[in-house]
Amino acid sequence: MPDIKLKCTDCGQPFLFTEREQAFYAKKGFNTQPKRCEDCRKKRDEKLRRTRQEKSGGSW
């Protein structure tokens, strides 16, 4: 299973879906490939975390 070059849906930059990541996804039962590069995933996660905190009225 070779590395796969994908294009991030957010920033449009290419990123690698490594053989190791593919094995992890398969082990977890995920049937899709990632859509975002690592940097954009982190930015999206942080944005979602802030949104949840604002809705809950503060930090944990």
N, C-alpha and C positions, 0 to 999 in steps of 0.2 A: 504494500500500500504506500505509494509515493506521496510526498507533500503535494498539496493542491493550492494553486494560486487563485485567490478569490478577490473580488472587488467590493470594498466597503460601500454599503448603501447610503451612509451618511456623508462621508468625506470624499468618496470616489477613489481613494487610494488603494493600490493592491496590497494584499497581505497573505501570508501563508497559513494554511490550515495544515498543520504538521501531522506527520504520521502518528505521533504520540497523542495529539489532540483528537484525531480521528478514532483511535483506539479507546480513548476516554469516552467520547460521545457514544460509540457503539456499546461499551460496557454499561453506560447509563440508560441505554435504550432510546437515545435521541435519533430521530429519523431524518433530521435536516442538518444542513451545514450552517455555520455561523454567518450572519449577514453583516456584522460590523467588525472592524478591526479592534484591537485591544484598547487603544486610546478612546475610541468612540463608545465602546461598551462601558468603560469607566465613567465617561462623561454622562452617558445616559443613566447609569446606575445612580450616580450622585444626584442628578436632576430628579429622578423618581424618589430618592430618599428624602430630599428637601421638600418635595411636594407632599409626601406622606406626613412629614413632621409638621408642616404648615396646617394640614387638615386635622391632625391630632392635637394641635395646640401647643406644640413645643417639642423639645428633644426628649430622648428616652431617659 
